Amino acid sequence: MLTTANSRLADIIADQESIFVKRQPKSALLAARARNVLAGGVTSSWQITQPQPVWLSHGIGAKVYDADGNEYVDLHGGYGAALAGHAHPAIARAVRDQVGRGTHFAQPTEDAIVVAGELARRWTLPRWRFANSGTEATMDAVHLMRSYTGRDLIIKVEGGYHGHHDSVQVSVMPDPDEAGPRERPNQVPSSSGIPAAITDLTLIATFNDLDSVARLLNAHEGEIAGMIVEPIMMNAGIIPPLPGYLAGLRDLLHAHGALLTFDEVKTGLTVGPGGVTAASGVTPDLVCLAKALGGGVAVAAVGGSADVMEHVASGGYEMVGTFNGNPLAMAAARAMLTEVATDAAYQRIEGLRVRAADGIGAVIDEFGMNGRVVTAGAKGCVVFGAGEVRDYREFLAIDDSMSHAHWLFQHNGGVFLPPWGKVEQWLISVQHDESDIDQLVANFRSFAATVSA
């Protein structure tokens, strides 16, 4: 039976969903048309949101506009890709100039050298290759770990997302009934179409738990190629590593002849100029980047140590792709690294991060809410639950209904946050200002006042 509080929250969500739909009649019409030609009526399954998908028209600076003409402060950020904001002059100029010189050659251009050199400086990894998405980058990293070590097994973290290739589509968001014991999680396929023979090659550890990794390494001595992990877990809100965890992982894996890959697809550039790698001082064997790297243009990168990447250079592993190092992507990435993601930009973002965290935190205290703000550079979220979240099992206790209600209040109040409730994070771009953050905080206060009534 629903408690009074749960029933009240359900009524609030229903009211906000009604407002949501009434504000966007053209989105509803586009969604109806799309169902005839697009599977599920959208271009990615993650765009299927309740009560309906949001169809956008354009974006300028820190704002986006839906098909009905409604303006939003964009803290969705294209799932973390729009660190530059929208139509940033440096990105637009770089892409526009390159379009006039050709959009595809399948041959390297000088910009690729500049981009790789800047990534090497920021991540202290000397050799790089490019790809087109985070999925491609992590796929190459997994293949490369296996090829370099001559071993088949890999380790990933329960609740970690690393793209949608077979090897990492294991225990991404497993149902508690299937997840198995905490100390020895099951290997749960994350969608249909993942062969059991491949799932069996991916072992599952617990985030922030070195003992869980040690157990796997000891049980499969000499068989594990390496481990892929988000150094700050971002498929479950934001879960930071405990002190010593990242360095402990590297040392533990190396002691068993295995490699460590940081998946910095979400954290790279957004957490800081050199991602978590630079911030933590822990350099892995491989790092994967994507999302924010291209300033809104699709691009990814894999960086590695000299020894591991020599395995690529020598032909031991072929890292290939027709669009790898595409000139448009390289032009955009060069502008992003040299003109947009500057020290001054990060100082501005830090000020806005503090403004958001302090503002929302004060509202939580004012209304005695069960929640807290968690931030990491340009990324942030509100965790509706008690205590610090250290791994996926603790993340499951977060109230997703509260997260969805908060998303609706923000959206109806003109702030576009990423959907999917407690899973995702907001993104502060280089083009946001104090008034944008104040609108986020004001909407949160309206939400808090309503649900606390």
C-alpha positions in Angstrom: 0.0 0.0 0.0 1.3 3.5 -0.8 2.1 5.7 2.2 0.6 9.2 2.3 4.0 10.6 1.4 4.4 8.3 -1.6 0.8 9.1 -2.8 1.5 12.8 -2.5 4.7 12.5 -4.5 2.9 10.5 -7.2 0.3 13.3 -7.4 3.0 15.9 -7.7 4.7 14.0 -10.5 1.4 13.6 -12.4 0.7 17.3 -12.1 4.2 18.2 -13.4 4.0 15.7 -16.2 0.7 17.3 -17.3 2.4 20.7 -17.3 5.3 19.2 -19.3 3.0 17.9 -22.1 0.9 21.0 -22.3 4.1 23.1 -22.8 5.2 21.0 -25.8 2.4 20.2 -28.2 4.8 20.3 -31.2 7.1 17.8 -29.5 4.0 15.5 -29.2 3.2 15.9 -32.9 6.9 15.2 -33.9 6.9 12.1 -31.6 3.8 10.8 -33.3 5.3 11.3 -36.8 8.6 9.8 -35.7 7.0 6.6 -34.6 6.2 5.8 -38.2 9.9 5.9 -39.3 12.1 5.8 -36.2 12.3 2.7 -34.0 10.6 3.7 -30.8 10.1 7.2 -32.3 13.6 8.4 -31.3 17.2 8.2 -32.5 18.6 6.6 -29.3 16.8 4.5 -26.6 18.0 7.0 -24.0 15.8 9.6 -25.6 12.6 7.7 -24.6 11.7 9.8 -21.5 8.5 10.2 -19.5 6.1 11.7 -20.2 7.3 12.2 -23.8 10.6 12.9 -25.7 11.8 16.5 -25.9 12.4 17.6 -29.5 14.9 20.4 -29.8 15.3 23.1 -32.4 18.6 24.7 -31.7 21.1 25.9 -29.1 23.0 29.1 -28.6 25.5 29.6 -25.8 24.2 28.1 -22.6 20.6 27.8 -23.8 18.7 25.3 -25.9 15.2 25.8 -27.5 12.6 23.1 -28.0 10.4 22.7 -31.1 7.7 24.7 -29.4 10.1 27.7 -28.9 10.6 27.2 -25.1 14.0 28.4 -23.8 16.0 26.3 -21.4 19.2 26.8 -19.5 21.0 23.7 -20.8 22.5 21.7 -18.0 21.7 18.5 -19.9 24.8 19.2 -22.0 24.1 16.4 -24.5 24.9 13.8 -21.7 28.1 15.6 -20.8 29.4 16.4 -24.3 28.6 20.1 -24.5 31.3 21.5 -22.2 31.8 24.2 -24.8 28.1 25.1 -24.7 26.4 25.6 -28.1 27.7 27.3 -31.2 30.9 28.3 -29.3 32.7 30.8 -31.7 36.0 28.9 -31.6 34.4 25.5 -32.4 32.1 27.0 -35.0 35.0 28.8 -36.7 37.2 25.7 -36.7 34.5 23.4 -38.2 33.4 26.0 -40.7 37.0 26.6 -41.9 37.6 22.8 -42.2 34.3 22.2 -44.1 35.6 24.5 -46.8 38.8 22.5 -47.1 37.2 19.0 -47.1 35.3 16.9 -44.6 36.9 13.4 -45.0 40.1 12.0 -46.4 40.8 8.8 -44.3 44.3 10.2 -44.1 45.9 12.1 -41.2 46.0 15.9 -41.0 48.2 18.2 -39.0 45.5 18.9 -36.4 45.8 15.3 -35.2 49.4 15.9 -34.1 48.4 19.0 -32.2 45.5 17.2 -30.5 47.5 14.2 -29.6 50.3 16.3 -28.2 47.9 18.3 -26.0 46.3 15.1 -24.7 49.7 13.6 -24.0 50.6 16.8 -22.0 47.4 16.7 -20.0 47.2 13.0 -19.3 50.9 12.2 -19.1 50.4 9.3 -21.5 52.7 9.6 -24.6 50.9 7.9 -27.5 47.4 8.3 -28.8 44.9 7.0 -31.4 41.5 8.4 -32.3 38.0 6.9 -32.7 34.5 8.2 -33.1 32.6 7.4 -29.8 33.2 6.4 -26.3 32.0 2.9 -27.2 34.6 2.6 -29.9 37.3 3.9 -27.5 36.5 1.4 -24.7 36.2 -1.4 -27.2 39.7 -0.8 -28.5 41.0 -0.5 -25.0 39.6 -3.9 -24.1 40.9 -5.5 -27.3 44.3 -3.9 -26.7 44.5 -5.2 -23.1 43.7 -8.7 -24.3 46.1 -8.5 -27.3 49.0 -7.0 -25.3 48.8 -9.6 -22.4 47.6 -12.6 -24.5 44.8 -13.1 -21.9 41.1 -13.3 -22.4 39.5 -12.3 -19.1 38.8 -8.7 -18.1 37.3 -7.1 -14.9 34.7 -4.4 -14.8 32.8 -2.8 -11.9 29.2 -3.7 -11.1 27.0 -0.8 -12.2 29.7 0.7 -14.5 28.8 1.7 -18.0 31.5 1.7 -20.7 29.5 1.8 -24.0 27.4 -0.9 -25.7 29.9 -3.4 -27.1 29.6 -7.0 -25.9 32.5 -7.2 -23.5 31.3 -4.4 -21.2 27.5 -5.0 -21.5 27.7 -7.0 -18.3 26.2 -6.0 -14.9 25.6 -2.4 -16.0 22.5 -1.9 -14.0 21.6 -5.4 -12.7 18.4 -6.1 -11.0 19.0 -6.8 -7.3 17.4 -10.2 -7.6 19.9 -11.2 -10.3 23.0 -9.4 -9.0 24.1 -12.1 -6.6 26.0 -11.7 -3.3 27.7 -8.4 -2.7 31.1 -10.0 -2.1 30.9 -12.0 -5.3 28.6 -10.3 -7.9 27.0 -12.3 -10.7 27.9 -11.7 -14.4 24.5 -10.4 -15.6 24.0 -9.6 -19.3 22.8 -6.0 -19.7 20.6 -6.6 -22.7 19.4 -9.2 -25.1 21.9 -10.2 -27.8 24.9 -10.6 -25.6 26.2 -14.2 -25.9 26.9 -16.1 -22.7 30.3 -17.1 -24.1 31.3 -13.4 -24.0 29.6 -12.6 -20.7 31.7 -15.3 -19.1 34.9 -13.5 -20.0 33.9 -10.4 -18.1 34.4 -10.7 -14.3 32.6 -8.3 -11.9 34.1 -6.4 -9.0 32.7 -3.8 -6.6 33.7 -0.2 -6.9 35.8 1.1 -4.0 36.6 -2.5 -2.9 40.2 -3.6 -3.6 39.5 -7.0 -2.0 36.9 -7.8 -4.6 39.5 -7.2 -7.3 42.1 -9.2 -5.4 39.8 -12.2 -5.1 39.2 -12.3 -8.9 43.0 -11.9 -9.6 43.8 -14.7 -7.3 41.0 -17.0 -8.5 42.1 -16.5 -12.1 45.8 -16.1 -11.8 47.5 -15.5 -15.1 44.2 -15.2 -17.0 43.1 -11.6 -16.5 44.2 -9.1 -19.2 43.2 -6.0 -17.2 40.4 -3.9 -15.7 38.4 -1.1 -17.1 36.9 1.4 -14.6 35.5 4.9 -14.4 37.9 6.6 -11.9 34.9 8.5 -10.7 31.8 6.3 -11.2 29.3 8.2 -13.3 26.7 5.7 -14.3 25.3 5.9 -10.8 25.1 9.6 -10.1 28.6 10.6 -9.0 30.5 8.1 -6.8 34.1 9.3 -6.0 36.9 6.9 -5.4 37.9 6.4 -1.8 41.4 7.5 -0.8 44.0 5.1 -2.2 41.5 3.1 -4.3 42.9 4.1 -7.7 46.5 3.7 -6.8 45.7 0.5 -5.1 44.0 -0.8 -8.3 47.0 0.0 -10.4 49.5 -1.7 -8.1 47.3 -4.7 -7.6 46.7 -5.3 -11.3 50.4 -4.8 -12.2 51.4 -7.3 -9.5 49.4 -9.9 -11.4 50.7 -8.8 -14.9 47.3 -7.1 -15.8 46.6 -3.6 -17.1 44.5 -0.8 -15.9 42.3 1.3 -18.2 40.5 4.5 -17.0 37.3 5.2 -18.8 37.3 9.0 -18.8 34.6 9.3 -21.5 32.5 11.2 -19.0 35.1 12.6 -16.6 37.8 13.6 -19.2 37.9 17.5 -19.6 34.7 17.9 -17.4 36.3 17.1 -14.1 39.4 19.1 -15.0 41.9 19.9 -17.8 43.5 16.4 -17.5 40.5 14.5 -16.1 40.7 12.4 -13.0 44.1 11.1 -14.1 45.7 14.5 -13.6 43.6 15.3 -10.5 44.4 12.0 -8.8 48.0 11.7 -9.8 47.3 8.1 -10.8 48.3 7.3 -14.4 46.8 4.2 -15.9 48.1 2.1 -18.7 45.3 3.2 -21.0 42.7 6.0 -20.9 39.6 6.5 -23.0 38.2 9.9 -23.9 35.1 11.1 -25.9 32.0 13.3 -25.3 33.4 16.7 -24.3 36.6 16.3 -26.4 35.1 17.4 -29.7 33.1 20.4 -28.5 29.9 18.8 -29.8 31.5 17.0 -32.7 31.7 13.2 -32.5 35.3 12.2 -31.6 37.1 9.8 -29.2 40.6 9.0 -28.2 42.6 6.2 -26.6 45.9 7.1 -24.9 48.5 4.7 -23.5 51.9 4.1 -22.1 54.8 3.8 -24.6 55.0 0.0 -24.2 51.3 -0.7 -24.7 50.9 1.7 -27.6 54.0 0.3 -29.3 52.0 -2.9 -29.6 49.7 -0.9 -31.8 52.5 0.8 -33.7 54.2 -2.5 -34.5 51.0 -4.1 -35.8 50.5 -6.4 -32.8 47.0 -4.9 -32.5 45.4 -3.1 -35.4 43.4 -0.1 -34.2 41.4 1.0 -37.3 38.4 3.0 -38.5 37.6 4.9 -41.6 36.6 8.0 -39.7 39.3 7.8 -37.1 41.0 11.2 -37.0 38.4 12.7 -39.3 39.5 16.3 -40.2 36.3 17.9 -38.9 36.7 16.1 -35.6 40.4 17.0 -35.3 39.7 20.7 -36.1 37.0 20.8 -33.4 39.1 18.9 -30.8 42.1 21.2 -31.5 39.9 24.3 -30.9 38.4 22.7 -27.8 41.8 21.9 -26.2 43.6 25.1 -27.2 40.9 27.8 -27.1 37.9 26.6 -25.0 39.0 24.3 -22.2 41.5 26.8 -20.8 42.7 27.5 -17.3 40.5 30.6 -17.2 37.4 28.5 -18.2 38.0 26.0 -15.5 38.3 28.8 -12.9 34.9 30.1 -14.0 33.4 26.7 -13.9 34.7 26.1 -10.4 33.0 29.3 -9.2 29.7 28.1 -10.7 30.1 24.6 -9.2 30.5 26.1 -5.8 27.5 28.4 -6.4 25.3 25.5 -7.4 26.4 23.2 -4.6 26.1 25.8 -1.9 22.8 27.1 -3.2 21.1 23.7 -3.4 22.7 22.5 -0.2 21.2 25.5 1.6 17.8 24.6 0.3 18.2 21.0 1.4 19.1 22.3 4.9 16.2 24.8 4.9 13.6 22.2 4.2 15.2 19.3 6.1 15.4 17.2 3.0 17.0 13.7 3.0 19.6 14.4 0.3 22.9 16.1 -0.6 24.7 17.6 -3.5 27.7 15.7 -5.1 29.9 17.5 -7.6 33.1 16.8 -9.6 34.3 19.7 -11.6 31.6 20.7 -14.2 29.5 17.7 -13.2 26.9 17.6 -10.4 23.8 15.8 -9.1 21.5 15.7 -6.1 21.4 12.4 -4.2 18.1 11.8 -2.5 19.0 9.5 0.3 21.0 9.3 3.5 24.7 8.8 3.8 27.6 8.6 1.3 27.2 6.3 -1.7 30.3 4.2 -2.3 29.2 1.6 -4.8 26.3 0.4 -7.0 24.5 -1.5 -4.2 24.3 1.6 -2.1 23.3 3.7 -5.2 20.2 1.4 -5.5 18.8 2.9 -2.3 18.5 6.4 -3.8 14.9 7.5 -4.3 14.4 7.6 -8.1 10.8 9.0 -7.8 12.3 12.1 -6.1 14.9 12.4 -8.9 12.2 12.2 -11.6 10.1 14.8 -9.8 13.1 17.1 -9.5 13.8 16.7 -13.2 10.2 17.7 -14.1 10.3 20.8 -11.9 13.5 21.9 -13.5 12.3 21.3 -17.0 9.0 23.0 -16.5 10.9 25.9 -14.8 13.2 26.3 -17.9 16.3 24.3 -16.9 17.0 21.2 -19.0 18.7 18.5 -16.9 19.5 15.1 -18.2 16.6 12.6 -17.8 16.9 9.2 -16.3 16.6 10.5 -12.8 19.3 9.4 -10.3 21.6 7.9 -13.0 22.9 11.1 -14.7 24.5 14.4 -13.8 24.2 18.0 -14.8 27.0 19.7 -16.8 28.1 23.3 -16.4 29.5 24.6 -19.7 32.1 27.3 -20.3 29.2 29.6 -21.5 27.0 29.4 -18.4 26.9 32.3 -15.9 25.7 33.0 -12.4 22.1 33.7 -13.5 21.9 30.2 -15.0 22.9 28.6 -11.8 20.6 30.9 -9.8 17.7 29.6 -12.0 18.7 26.0 -11.2 18.7 26.8 -7.5 15.4 28.7 -7.6 13.7 25.7 -9.4 15.1 23.4 -6.8 13.7 25.5 -4.0 10.3 25.4 -5.7 10.6 21.6 -5.9 11.7 21.3 -2.3 8.9 23.5 -1.0 6.3 21.5 -2.9 7.5 18.0 -1.9 8.1 19.1 1.7 4.6 20.6 2.1 
